[in-house]
Amino acid sequence: MAVALATTIAGCGSSDGNVDVGPDGGGSTGVTISTGTLSGKIGGRDWTFAAGQTVAALSTADRIWVDLYATTFDACVGFGAPTNADEVIMMMPRTPGDYAVTLNLNATLYDAAGNSNNVATRGRLVIDSITATEITGGLHITYNGDNTVDGQFQATICP
């Protein structure tokens, strides 16, 4: 369920293919990102990032599908990613930069216990770097008080 909804919503974009940015051309003005590890709440439960990976089959030429989890696992190994786990799902731009999280560049906070997709359309994403093997940056997104995360992440890029 999380994959289907995230794919549908994350596929939304501007008609010119550009990623929405804040009014100053940068990220979401006034939204700060913590320098600590990405953490917060999903489904009202405490959540702290532990590992992440990309999914090539769900990525596009302009955006890369990123799954962020609160548990460690062997990235890029068959079905190594956790199932039935709370996670943050986002189609991130493939270019480092400072981006506003909006309807066109949203993130899903998947609540496994409630089997619900909470789509955050406000916040900020900063991509510090993208290499052949990893994407690093910071994210501060909010759906509501029970579904919000803030901090730094690093995810493995899977072939």
RAUR-V711129 format. One record per residue. N is the residue number from 1. SS is DSSP state (H for helix, E for strand, C for the rest). OMEGA is omega in whole degrees, 0 to 359 (* if undefined). Layout:
BEGIN
n	ss	omega
N	SS	OMEGA
N	SS	OMEGA
END
This chain:
BEGIN
n	ss	omega
1	C	181
2	H	182
3	H	182
4	H	182
5	H	181
6	H	179
7	H	180
8	H	183
9	H	181
10	H	179
11	C	179
12	C	179
13	C	177
14	C	184
15	C	180
16	C	178
17	C	180
18	C	177
19	C	178
20	C	176
21	C	180
22	C	185
23	C	179
24	C	181
25	C	179
26	C	182
27	C	185
28	C	182
29	C	176
30	C	179
31	C	178
32	C	178
33	C	179
34	C	176
35	C	178
36	C	178
37	E	177
38	C	181
39	E	180
40	E	180
41	E	169
42	E	183
43	C	180
44	C	180
45	E	177
46	E	182
47	E	177
48	E	181
49	C	176
50	C	182
51	E	179
52	E	177
53	E	176
54	E	178
55	C	184
56	H	184
57	H	181
58	H	180
59	C	178
60	C	179
61	C	184
62	C	185
63	E	181
64	E	180
65	E	182
66	E	174
67	E	180
68	E	186
69	E	177
70	C	179
71	C	178
72	C	179
73	C	177
74	C	182
75	C	173
76	C	181
77	C	177
78	C	179
79	C	183
80	C	181
81	C	180
82	C	173
83	C	181
84	C	179
85	C	173
86	C	180
87	E	172
88	E	181
89	E	180
90	E	170
91	E	184
92	E	175
93	E	180
94	C	182
95	C	175
96	C	180
97	E	183
98	E	189
99	E	172
100	E	173
101	E	186
102	C	175
103	C	181
104	C	176
105	C	187
106	C	178
107	E	179
108	E	171
109	E	184
110	E	178
111	E	185
112	C	182
113	C	179
114	C	183
115	C	182
116	E	176
117	E	179
118	E	189
119	E	179
120	E	179
121	C	175
122	E	180
123	E	185
124	E	175
125	E	173
126	E	175
127	E	181
128	E	181
129	E	173
130	E	177
131	C	177
132	C	186
133	C	181
134	E	174
135	E	180
136	E	178
137	E	180
138	E	184
139	E	173
140	E	183
141	E	180
142	E	168
143	E	174
144	E	183
145	C	179
146	C	183
147	E	180
148	E	177
149	E	185
150	E	174
151	E	187
152	E	179
153	E	174
154	E	182
155	E	178
156	E	175
157	C	181
158	C	180
159	C	*
END
